[in-house]
Amino acid sequence: MKNMGTLDRILRAFVIAPALAIGGVAASGVLAVVLFVLAGVMVVTAAIGSCPLYAPFGLSTCPVKDSKARA
């Protein structure tokens, strides 16, 4: 189930993930690995359009598609 809107996906893929990857290059040791893993997670979630952390909290950045849901 998709729960990410277009802007959220673009920011994750083209802003947040590269920033984390650059931080991983600048860091060393465990911190570098953590930053690279987080960058990978951002790219994957942007690609599939679903964030597993949004689901338990009922969050979604996807626009509402059903006009009845807005009423």
N, C-alpha and C positions, 0 to 999 in steps of 0.2 A: 504494500500500500504506500503510495507516494504521499509524503507529508512535507515536501520541500518545494518552495516556489522557485521561479527562475532566478530572481535576484540572489536568493540564498545559495543556489547552486553555483552561480557565477562567482560570487564572493569566495566561496569555499575553494573552488577550483583554481581561480586566477589571482587571488589575493592572499588568503589565509594559508593554503598549502605551500605556495612558494616562499612565503615568509617563514613558515616553520622549517622548510627544507634549508633555507639560507641559515637559519639559526642552528640547524643540525650540522651544517658545514663549519660554522664558527665555533661550535661547542665541541666537547670531547667526552669520551667515556659514555656512561649511562645516559646522561642528558642528551647527547647527540642521537643515541638510539631512540629514545623516547620522542624526540622532536621529529625524526624521520618516520616513525610509526604513526604519529599523529598526522603528519602531512599525508601519508598514505591513506589513512582513514578518511580524511577530508576529501581526497580525490575520489575514493570509492563511493562514499555517500553522495557526493555530487553527481557521479556518473549514474547511480541507480535511482537517485531522487528520493531517497528515504533515509532518515536519521533514526537509528534505534533509540537514541536517548530522548527524542521528542515523544515517542509513543507512551511511555509510562506517565508522562505529565500532561498528555492530551494536547500537545502543542502541534501546530502546523503553520507553515508559511505559504502553503498552497492556497491559491484563490478559491473561493467557494464556487463550484460549478453548477449547483442546483439552485435555481431561483427560489424554490420553496423553502430552502434552508435559511434564506436571508430574512424571511418574514417573521 
